[in-house]
Amino acid sequence: MKRAALGLAALVAATAVGAAVRAGEPAMRGVTSPQQARIDYMLKCQGCHRPDGSGDDRSNPPMKHVVARFLGVPGGREFLGRVPGVSTVDLDNVRLANLVNWTLYTFDPAHMPADFRPYTPEEIGQLRRHPLRLERADMRARLVAGFTQDRTEPHMP
């Protein structure tokens, strides 16, 4: 009986994933639960980064149209896993990897690399062992300076 229930649950999950892709929703590699990621973002991130990821020009940098660009500069991937809001949030590594991957796809799909390698819970666990503190602003500024300039680039605080 237990086996049948598990098999049915797997079939339902696979059907839902297939339906989402067929409905034209882009696949989000490394996002095991978009619904949970959205809830985690609402509870843990949007108070500072705002519901649309726009942040502010002072202490909460924007993610909208920017965050995936960090994946294209040396040290940027590691930076995203070490910023204080990521490294110290009270989520386990599985949910945090899900959230970080979702954030990239949700707030900056235009800059997602075609060969994006999703964050794993193991990688997130390693990165958050070395959180950034006071050096985060200077490090962010250096990384942003390394972004390739293009016509669609938003204002960088």
Secondary structure, 3 states (H helix, E strand, C coil): CHHHHHHHHHHHHHHHHHHHHHCCCCCCCCCCCHHHHHHHHHHHCHHHHCCCCCCCCCCCCCCCCCHHHHHHCCCHHHHHHHCHHHHCCCCCHHHHHHHHHHHHHHHCHHHCCCCCCCCCHHHHHHHCCCCCCCCHHHHHHHHHHCCCCCCCCCCCC
